[in-house]
């Protein structure tokens, strides 16, 4: 039964004209993933947004044969799949409307790691950009943080981020714009093998999917959606890193950028993001700690003195209210409920924690102190 469900889970992502949002709508209207493929064309046409051509594509069933071949591949190479309705689907990504229906991963990693950062940038990285990237990851480790580092295995800043993470014994994820049957660019194959042993290769594409330009644009939403914040190290005025930044902003996630020299073409994109308030300016790990509410020494507990008379802001009262109703919530769930980014919610929670009103639990979970 489980394998049969996997067949349908893979197949729905292969139907021509069916993207992530449409696939989820079809499943919702049909009542189950299997139900989509058992609906008649007449019934499918009653679903909003489904026309004659799309209904015909759904009823063809030929995608089920492709899905069976993909199951053989993932079983042979010990690849894990994550369906968006499954409990193990990445929680951060689940809240993104256009998140993939299914993900494939080669490696062994927790996609719900407590701290996840995406680090991206130009393919034409300068020595300045590479130095900033390497130094940032070194500082992160020196300050006793162990975030999962996500990037796209591309030339320049991406591969620098992966290598720096591996060098500093941090787990890292490479999100691919193609299937797991190939590595692009091929020159990064050795790094990809290391990543499998210290993280994972992740993709939404079946193994036969080749590297296509549009695929790399699509994969950027996974890079943005899997993480707490996206860091743009170096970027020109156009490029994939800026697309990732825009997507992260649309998900209400934090975006950070390193500033560059005025009129430096290689940093023009970062400077533009900062100037237009689409990214917070950072110079090092201390800025990330401040904006995300990270503590540099987790083993050292700061004394908390409960205030008898605490005047709360409207946002603090809102956080107290939703925690009172829900009991326990992760910081991401709190952000979604009050529609604020992590950089805004973290200081609120920290203040409430110091005031003795909120208790921080393992896994970035918060509850009211009894």
Buried (B, 14 or more C-beta within 10 A) or exposed (E): EEEEBBBBBBBBBBBEEBBBEBBBBBBEBBEEBBBBBEBEEEBBBEBEEBEEEBBBBBBEEEBBEBBBEBBEBBEEEEBBBBBBBEEEBBBBBBBBEBBBBBBBBBBEBEBBBBBBBBBBBBBBBBEBBBBBBBEBBBBBBEBEBBBBBBBBBBBBBBBBBBBBBBEBEBBBBBBBBBBBEBBBEEEBEEBBEBBBEBBBBBBBBBBEBEBEEEBBBBBBBBBBBBBBBBBBBBBBEEBBBBBBBBBBBBBBBBBBBBBBEEEBEBBBBBBBBBEEEBBBBBEBBEBBBBBBBBBBEEEEEEEEEEEEEEEBEEBBEBBBEEBEEBEEBBBBBBBBBBEBBBBBBBBBBBBBBBBBBBBBEEEBBBBBBE
